């Protein structure tokens, strides 16, 4: 059973200011919790249904402490409308990371939708990109919607919030590609690494102040009648072109 004090704490983590104060975040669902258990994140609370315990018993052998609870308890404190498996609270990772030796980096300029950010984290994981640089206006990495959309990839990809202009102005190691409507056809462009792929806001694209740091503007040519592409879809297409033979 989940205590009132525990319930109050978990509910508070739905808001960014409380996540920041506690340096903690919520993880929900079987896939994400399984990935969390296999990661190096520190887990402070683990609430599981009997269904999770039965299906993942081998994984729980090394887990020192967890609380078995009912699905309705998880729904009452979490963000899911239904939750058959579990909810965990994990500690945020802190500290600076040197990305100068990374072959590919993603940079996000004000990608504001949590679902898009979570999907981009998953895309980065698929292509082996371990670090994402994000403007301060980008959606919070530890937002429950971001964690859910990442489908466990949050355990392998780190998002670093920073002044992108400051980073790009000092960059001497990576060629910077920016996704823009007036760019060169990404299918025909010679793409070189190490590289930073800069993606802009869902509605406004890349901030004018960052365009000066681009080595190459690229675009995905439109062949049909769709008005636009989702930023996460665009990110996947551009990433994939770096691996074409």
Secondary structure, DSSP 8 states (H G I E B T S, - for coil): ---HHHHHHHHHTTSHHHHHHHTEEEEESHHHHHHHHTSS--EEEEEE-HHHHHHTTTGGGG----EE--HHHHHHHSS-S--SSEEEEEE---S----TT-SEEEEESS---HHHHHHHHHHHHHTT--EEEEETTS--TTSHHHHHHHTTGGGT-EEEEE-HHHHHHH--SSEEEEEEEEEEETTTS---SSEEEEE-BTTTBS-HHHHTT-SEEEE----SS-S---HHHHHHHHHHHTT--
